[in-house]
Amino acid sequence: MLGQNRDVNIVVGVTGGIAAYKTVHLVRLLTKGGHDVTVVPTADALRFVGLPTWEAISRHPVTTSVHEDVARVRHVALGQAADLVIVAPATANSIAKITAGLADDLLGTTLLATEAPVLIAPAMHAEMWRNRATQANIATLRERGVHLVGPADGELAGGDSGPGRMSEPEEIFAAAQALLAPGDLAGVRVVVSAGGTREPIDPVRFLGNRSSGRQGAALAAEAAARGAEVTLVSANISGDVLADVRHPSIRVVGVGSAIQLAEVMKREAAESDVIVMAAAVADYRPVAVSERKLTKEGGGVPAIELIENEDVVAALASARRPGQLVVGFAAETPEDEAELLARARGKQQRKGVDLLVVNEVGWERGFESAENAVHILGPGGAVAATVSGSKRAVASAIWDAIGRER
Ligand SMILES: Cc1cc2nc3c(=O)[nH]c(=O)nc-3n(C[C@H](O)[C@H](O)[C@H](O)COP(=O)(O)O)c2cc1C
């Protein structure tokens, strides 16, 4: 159940679609669950289900306008006090307005004023749903961290069928429940490094590696979804990968080289409960960085002399506070599984990390792909889990393993 908690304030925005009648049942489910529900319809929504119905089932006055109850600054107060805002049904028109940030009615101002999670349940004809304008709006809302439930594929109001049917009230209720339940990482501060460092040779060239940062970004996204406050230290991760993990609880700090990464990680580690070093940090850097681009003009092939970089994860592990947990990563190219695990255990010991996640990499494996396969070594080198699948699924298993050690 949703916690039988009258202190939980839920705003249910209702917009002008036939599915508004189903939202009556959703409001019943939420109030029966013990929650305080305020319904905020649009003017068009009231053409489908009238004001007395919303007032009677929510037991609160209902208005569409920002000009009522002005003394209590209702146009921002509702959003500020909300623990969750649901928009069901969300018409194509309202989705466009929310995306644009319009605030010409009480629902618009409430959505702009809230910092609570927002869950929208789109409902419209299939053509309207598939329209590129609607799809672009939905993509933007997803990027901003708005949660979506549905639409389902099924019979629509005009008798035709396709994607666009609002999810059933029980399904919206379950999605709300998941958003309200405190995650297992609520209150935990996490720093995740991800991507690959670049060691400058001259102003245009660097020594780099093939890490895309997808696994680290998935770890950050999963931690945020479980309630953690996350700092993602991004070493050269592309905008596309970062856009996929945008979340109000993720702060991204960009770094370039191993030296910069070490400096930022040490600073962030001081404020963190869990340190996850998923970034591929260069072992070596050029001794000298040329101020000017190296050219062929002088003849000969330049020799690049290298010097060892600091082992950042080992430094973080040896400086960790009691209760702080350090997770290292190893990418290996072994002959076989036994060598993979032996190398991983050696690394775990040398670096002094609590958990070590090891994956096999190669020309075709591990890097840049959406999937991954890892072993997670727990304290003492025992295999705590072996997981393969999407990088998000792997991230979930890693957080489960971290959870068991905290
Ligand atoms: C009978 C009827 C049903 C409608 N159903 C929907 C719908 O399911 N989804 C939608 O996006 N628009 C639907 N519309 C169009 C919206 O009501 C219209 O775009 C309106 O401006 C939405 O206003 P609102 O988003 O401010 O509530 C419907 C219109 C009518 C007359």
The ligand as an SDF file (V2000), in Angstrom:
LIG
                    3D

 31 33  0  0  0  0  0  0  0  0999 V2000
  -14.9660   14.4160  -27.1680 C   0  0  0  0  0  0  0  0  0  0  0  0
  -13.5420   14.8850  -27.1560 C   0  0  0  0  0  0  0  0  0  0  0  0
  -12.5660   14.0430  -26.7210 C   0  0  0  0  0  0  0  0  0  0  0  0
  -11.2280   14.4550  -26.7070 C   0  0  0  0  0  0  0  0  0  0  0  0
  -10.2850   13.5950  -26.2680 N   0  0  0  0  0  0  0  0  0  0  0  0
   -8.9890   13.9860  -26.2990 C   0  0  0  0  0  0  0  0  0  0  0  0
   -7.9740   13.0800  -25.8590 C   0  0  0  0  0  0  0  0  0  0  0  0
   -8.2280   11.9700  -25.4240 O   0  0  0  0  0  0  0  0  0  0  0  0
   -6.6870   13.4940  -25.9400 N   0  0  0  0  0  0  0  0  0  0  0  0
   -6.3500   14.7240  -26.4100 C   0  0  0  0  0  0  0  0  0  0  0  0
   -5.1620   15.0160  -26.4820 O   0  0  0  0  0  0  0  0  0  0  0  0
   -7.2880   15.5970  -26.7980 N   0  0  0  0  0  0  0  0  0  0  0  0
   -8.6000   15.2570  -26.7480 C   0  0  0  0  0  0  0  0  0  0  0  0
   -9.5680   16.1410  -27.1540 N   0  0  0  0  0  0  0  0  0  0  0  0
   -9.1570   17.4930  -27.5540 C   0  0  0  0  0  0  0  0  0  0  0  0
   -8.9060   18.3430  -26.3140 C   0  0  0  0  0  0  0  0  0  0  0  0
  -10.0690   18.4180  -25.5180 O   0  0  0  0  0  0  0  0  0  0  0  0
   -8.4600   19.7450  -26.7360 C   0  0  0  0  0  0  0  0  0  0  0  0
   -7.1890   19.6670  -27.3820 O   0  0  0  0  0  0  0  0  0  0  0  0
   -8.3990   20.7100  -25.5810 C   0  0  0  0  0  0  0  0  0  0  0  0
   -7.9520   21.9580  -26.0390 O   0  0  0  0  0  0  0  0  0  0  0  0
   -7.5010   20.2110  -24.4830 C   0  0  0  0  0  0  0  0  0  0  0  0
   -7.4090   21.1850  -23.4840 O   0  0  0  0  0  0  0  0  0  0  0  0
   -6.5280   20.9520  -22.1590 P   0  0  0  0  0  0  0  0  0  0  0  0
   -5.2930   20.2370  -22.5770 O   0  0  0  0  0  0  0  0  0  0  0  0
   -6.2640   22.3520  -21.6640 O   0  0  0  0  0  0  0  0  0  0  0  0
   -7.3650   20.2040  -21.2110 O   0  0  0  0  0  0  0  0  0  0  0  0
  -10.8930   15.7490  -27.1480 C   0  0  0  0  0  0  0  0  0  0  0  0
  -11.9180   16.6030  -27.5530 C   0  0  0  0  0  0  0  0  0  0  0  0
  -13.2290   16.1900  -27.5560 C   0  0  0  0  0  0  0  0  0  0  0  0
  -14.2980   17.1500  -27.9900 C   0  0  0  0  0  0  0  0  0  0  0  0
  1  2  1  0
  2  3  1  0
  2 30  2  0
  3  4  2  0
  4  5  1  0
  4 28  1  0
  5  6  2  0
  6  7  1  0
  6 13  1  0
  7  8  2  0
  7  9  1  0
  9 10  1  0
 10 11  2  0
 10 12  1  0
 12 13  2  0
 13 14  1  0
 14 15  1  0
 14 28  1  0
 15 16  1  0
 16 17  1  0
 16 18  1  0
 18 19  1  0
 18 20  1  0
 20 21  1  0
 20 22  1  0
 22 23  1  0
 23 24  1  0
 24 25  2  0
 24 26  1  0
 24 27  1  0
 28 29  2  0
 29 30  1  0
 30 31  1  0
M  END
$$$$
